[in-house]
């Protein structure tokens, strides 16, 4: 049976397509122009080697999702967490490995500061500009204390550092106050950013996260962590263990430690991190870390106690490491079996 080839184009007086000579069932392309002409005609006019139109994009089935290699070895029933809301996501393929109330909307406390940092950086404000802490920056909602006394002068970069790593509320408030248009414009920009990122269940009311109206879901916060991870400065500042900022007025150094103790213990490879707490939110932790050689996002909200979120994070890490060990063992056995079969042949 001969294969019918249909091509659309002009022909010469002998019925041949310019630049192409038929030789049996094969085509010999004499010039580059002829090949380009055939390709253009084929694509633009829907020509196929079967003589019919090419299927539309809607008719082409989507490519199958690639399953995480850890999935077959993960048993959610063996992972008990004390946090009221939890989400563990494999960032390499976007697959959820574990979830617990991930669509529940609730206050997020100082996790808000990740959005604050993104909006400040997006504005392109001078990092070395010196900003003074004023009484306007004090916590009127909860009366929380601060390492930054009124009159302290810090660069905008140092304010970002101590707000992200040390979770300083006055630093975050000062960043919002000095945003173009003031604190209200800052909050509007934060909500606009959330909308553009697709965080449909998130609302922001202040830059520090003290307002209980700062709400989100674990699913939205995974998006926030991923977005924050695209900022090298945020990755750098959220993973500072112990550091200091310098008061430009007095020259005094103000020490602080990262509020996420997992950053400081050296057993984790963390890329982005933030903790949070207010009474309405409970203890919260979000981070992106490398576990079993894979980037993983962990979201823990409304944990029972101050240390419970760290216990939950370590339980998640152990759960994933054990799955990774089983996956590697399976691969080793498969390779050994394949070698034995080949040898026996």
VENJO-V998544 format. One record per residue. N is the residue number from 1. RES is the residue in three letters. PSI is psi in radians with two decimals (* if undefined). OMEGA is omega as a letter, one per 40 degrees, with the letter a starting at -180 (999 if undefined). Layout:
N:RES:PSI:OMEGA ; N:RES:PSI:OMEGA
//
This chain:
1:UNK:2.27:i ; 2:UNK:2.51:i ; 3:UNK:2.20:a ; 4:UNK:2.19:i ; 5:UNK:2.16:i ; 6:UNK:2.21:i ; 7:UNK:2.47:a ; 8:UNK:2.23:i ; 9:UNK:3.08:i ; 10:UNK:2.67:i ; 11:UNK:2.73:i ; 12:UNK:-3.03:a ; 13:UNK:-0.28:i ; 14:UNK:0.04:i ; 15:UNK:0.25:a ; 16:UNK:2.62:i ; 17:UNK:2.27:a ; 18:UNK:2.39:i ; 19:UNK:-0.03:a ; 20:UNK:2.37:i ; 21:UNK:2.22:i ; 22:UNK:2.26:i ; 23:UNK:1.72:a ; 24:UNK:-2.19:i ; 25:UNK:0.13:a ; 26:UNK:2.80:i ; 27:UNK:2.32:i ; 28:UNK:2.08:a ; 29:UNK:2.05:a ; 30:UNK:-0.50:a ; 31:UNK:2.71:i ; 32:UNK:-0.61:i ; 33:UNK:-0.68:i ; 34:UNK:-0.72:a ; 35:UNK:-0.74:i ; 36:UNK:-0.70:i ; 37:UNK:-0.79:a ; 38:UNK:-0.74:a ; 39:UNK:-0.75:i ; 40:UNK:-0.76:i ; 41:UNK:-0.71:a ; 42:UNK:-0.75:a ; 43:UNK:-0.77:a ; 44:UNK:-0.58:a ; 45:UNK:0.06:i ; 46:UNK:0.44:a ; 47:UNK:2.40:i ; 48:UNK:2.88:a ; 49:UNK:0.06:i ; 50:UNK:0.04:i ; 51:UNK:0.10:a ; 52:UNK:2.96:a ; 53:UNK:2.63:i ; 54:UNK:2.57:i ; 55:UNK:2.57:i ; 56:UNK:2.87:a ; 57:UNK:-0.59:a ; 58:UNK:-0.42:a ; 59:UNK:-0.25:a ; 60:UNK:2.14:a ; 61:UNK:2.53:i ; 62:UNK:2.65:i ; 63:UNK:2.51:a ; 64:UNK:2.54:i ; 65:UNK:2.47:i ; 66:UNK:2.17:a ; 67:UNK:2.46:i ; 68:UNK:2.38:i ; 69:UNK:-0.28:i ; 70:UNK:-0.41:a ; 71:UNK:-0.81:a ; 72:UNK:-0.28:a ; 73:UNK:0.14:a ; 74:UNK:2.12:i ; 75:UNK:1.81:a ; 76:UNK:-0.45:a ; 77:UNK:-0.30:a ; 78:UNK:0.08:i ; 79:UNK:1.84:i ; 80:UNK:2.16:a ; 81:UNK:2.56:i ; 82:UNK:-0.19:i ; 83:UNK:2.47:a ; 84:UNK:-0.48:i ; 85:UNK:2.36:a ; 86:UNK:2.58:i ; 87:UNK:2.29:i ; 88:UNK:2.13:a ; 89:UNK:2.34:i ; 90:UNK:1.91:a ; 91:UNK:-0.27:a ; 92:UNK:-0.64:i ; 93:UNK:0.08:i ; 94:UNK:0.36:a ; 95:UNK:2.36:i ; 96:UNK:2.17:i ; 97:UNK:-0.50:i ; 98:UNK:2.51:i ; 99:UNK:2.61:i ; 100:UNK:1.87:i ; 101:UNK:0.73:a ; 102:UNK:-0.28:i ; 103:UNK:0.03:a ; 104:UNK:2.24:a ; 105:UNK:2.19:a ; 106:UNK:2.92:i ; 107:UNK:2.59:a ; 108:UNK:0.03:i ; 109:UNK:-2.34:a ; 110:UNK:-0.04:i ; 111:UNK:-0.40:i ; 112:UNK:-0.57:a ; 113:UNK:-0.38:i ; 114:UNK:-0.73:i ; 115:UNK:-0.71:i ; 116:UNK:-0.83:a ; 117:UNK:-0.73:a ; 118:UNK:-0.76:a ; 119:UNK:-0.69:i ; 120:UNK:-0.78:i ; 121:UNK:-0.70:i ; 122:UNK:-0.56:a ; 123:UNK:-0.23:i ; 124:UNK:0.52:a ; 125:UNK:2.59:a ; 126:UNK:2.19:a ; 127:UNK:-0.49:a ; 128:UNK:0.10:i ; 129:UNK:2.32:a ; 130:UNK:2.26:a ; 131:UNK:2.35:a ; 132:UNK:2.39:i ; 133:UNK:2.21:a ; 134:UNK:3.02:i ; 135:UNK:-0.38:i ; 136:UNK:-0.44:a ; 137:UNK:-0.06:a ; 138:UNK:2.77:a ; 139:UNK:1.78:i ; 140:UNK:-0.31:a ; 141:UNK:-0.74:a ; 142:UNK:-0.14:i ; 143:UNK:0.49:a ; 144:UNK:2.66:i ; 145:UNK:-3.14:a ; 146:UNK:2.61:i ; 147:UNK:-0.23:a ; 148:UNK:1.85:i ; 149:UNK:2.78:i ; 150:UNK:2.34:a ; 151:UNK:-0.24:i ; 152:UNK:2.38:i ; 153:UNK:2.08:a ; 154:UNK:2.69:i ; 155:UNK:2.79:i ; 156:UNK:-0.63:i ; 157:UNK:-0.74:i ; 158:UNK:-0.60:i ; 159:UNK:-0.74:i ; 160:UNK:-0.73:a ; 161:UNK:-0.86:a ; 162:UNK:-0.40:i ; 163:UNK:-0.70:a ; 164:UNK:-0.91:a ; 165:UNK:-0.77:a ; 166:UNK:-0.10:i ; 167:UNK:0.69:i ; 168:UNK:2.07:a ; 169:UNK:-0.68:i ; 170:UNK:-0.60:i ; 171:UNK:-0.78:i ; 172:UNK:-0.70:i ; 173:UNK:-0.69:i ; 174:UNK:-0.63:i ; 175:UNK:-0.69:i ; 176:UNK:-0.71:a ; 177:UNK:-0.65:a ; 178:UNK:0.13:i ; 179:UNK:2.52:i ; 180:UNK:2.06:a ; 181:UNK:-0.15:i ; 182:UNK:-2.97:a ; 183:UNK:-0.67:a ; 184:UNK:-0.72:i ; 185:UNK:-0.62:i ; 186:UNK:-0.86:a ; 187:UNK:-0.71:i ; 188:UNK:-0.71:i ; 189:UNK:-0.63:i ; 190:UNK:-0.77:i ; 191:UNK:-0.60:i ; 192:UNK:-0.74:i ; 193:UNK:-0.75:i ; 194:UNK:-0.74:i ; 195:UNK:-0.74:a ; 196:UNK:-0.52:i ; 197:UNK:-0.15:a ; 198:UNK:0.33:i ; 199:UNK:1.32:a ; 200:UNK:-0.32:a ; 201:UNK:0.36:a ; 202:UNK:2.47:i ; 203:UNK:2.45:i ; 204:UNK:2.43:a ; 205:UNK:-0.40:i ; 206:UNK:2.92:a ; 207:UNK:-0.41:a ; 208:UNK:-0.41:a ; 209:UNK:0.24:i ; 210:UNK:-0.47:a ; 211:UNK:2.29:i ; 212:UNK:-0.16:i ; 213:UNK:-0.08:i ; 214:UNK:1.79:a ; 215:UNK:2.72:i ; 216:UNK:-3.06:i ; 217:UNK:2.88:i ; 218:UNK:-0.66:a ; 219:UNK:-0.77:i ; 220:UNK:-0.66:a ; 221:UNK:-0.51:i ; 222:UNK:-0.65:i ; 223:UNK:-0.74:i ; 224:UNK:-0.77:i ; 225:UNK:-0.75:i ; 226:UNK:-0.73:i ; 227:UNK:-0.76:i ; 228:UNK:-0.57:a ; 229:UNK:-0.22:i ; 230:UNK:-0.12:i ; 231:UNK:1.92:i ; 232:UNK:-0.65:a ; 233:UNK:-0.68:i ; 234:UNK:-0.72:i ; 235:UNK:-0.73:a ; 236:UNK:-0.86:a ; 237:UNK:-0.53:a ; 238:UNK:-0.20:a ; 239:UNK:0.28:i ; 240:UNK:2.28:a ; 241:UNK:-1.27:i ; 242:UNK:2.31:a ; 243:UNK:-2.96:i ; 244:UNK:2.79:i ; 245:UNK:2.70:a ; 246:UNK:2.17:i ; 247:UNK:1.99:a ; 248:UNK:-0.24:i ; 249:UNK:-0.75:a ; 250:UNK:-0.33:a ; 251:UNK:0.01:i ; 252:UNK:2.54:i ; 253:UNK:2.29:a ; 254:UNK:1.94:a ; 255:UNK:2.62:i ; 256:UNK:2.82:i ; 257:UNK:2.70:i ; 258:UNK:2.33:a ; 259:UNK:-0.21:i ; 260:UNK:1.82:a ; 261:UNK:-0.32:i ; 262:UNK:-0.47:i ; 263:UNK:-0.54:a ; 264:UNK:-0.25:a ; 265:UNK:-0.16:i ; 266:UNK:0.00:a ; 267:UNK:-0.10:a ; 268:UNK:2.59:i ; 269:UNK:1.56:a ; 270:UNK:2.33:a ; 271:UNK:-0.69:i ; 272:UNK:2.48:a ; 273:UNK:2.58:i ; 274:UNK:2.41:i ; 275:UNK:2.97:i ; 276:UNK:2.65:i ; 277:UNK:2.24:i ; 278:UNK:2.86:a ; 279:UNK:-0.72:a ; 280:UNK:-0.46:a ; 281:UNK:-0.42:a ; 282:UNK:-2.98:a ; 283:UNK:2.30:a ; 284:UNK:2.65:i ; 285:UNK:2.28:i ; 286:UNK:2.52:i ; 287:UNK:2.75:i ; 288:UNK:2.19:a ; 289:UNK:2.80:i ; 290:UNK:2.08:i ; 291:UNK:2.29:a ; 292:UNK:0.74:i ; 293:UNK:0.42:i ; 294:UNK:2.45:i ; 295:UNK:2.21:a ; 296:UNK:2.32:i ; 297:UNK:2.30:i ; 298:UNK:2.24:i ; 299:UNK:2.15:i ; 300:UNK:2.11:a ; 301:UNK:2.63:i ; 302:UNK:0.90:i ; 303:UNK:2.68:a ; 304:UNK:-0.69:a ; 305:UNK:3.04:a ; 306:UNK:-0.63:a ; 307:UNK:-0.20:a ; 308:UNK:-0.63:a ; 309:UNK:-0.59:i ; 310:UNK:-0.67:i ; 311:UNK:-0.74:i ; 312:UNK:-0.75:a ; 313:UNK:-0.72:i ; 314:UNK:-0.60:i ; 315:UNK:-0.69:i ; 316:UNK:-0.77:i ; 317:UNK:-0.80:i ; 318:UNK:-0.73:i ; 319:UNK:-0.76:a ; 320:UNK:-0.69:a ; 321:UNK:-0.75:i ; 322:UNK:-0.69:i ; 323:UNK:-0.70:i ; 324:UNK:-0.68:i ; 325:UNK:-0.72:i ; 326:UNK:-0.69:i ; 327:UNK:-0.76:i ; 328:UNK:-0.65:i ; 329:UNK:-0.72:i ; 330:UNK:-0.74:i ; 331:UNK:-0.74:i ; 332:UNK:-0.76:i ; 333:UNK:-0.73:a ; 334:UNK:-0.75:i ; 335:UNK:-0.70:i ; 336:UNK:-0.74:i ; 337:UNK:-0.73:i ; 338:UNK:-0.69:i ; 339:UNK:-0.70:a ; 340:UNK:-0.69:i ; 341:UNK:-0.75:i ; 342:UNK:-0.72:i ; 343:UNK:-0.71:a ; 344:UNK:-0.37:i ; 345:UNK:*:999
//
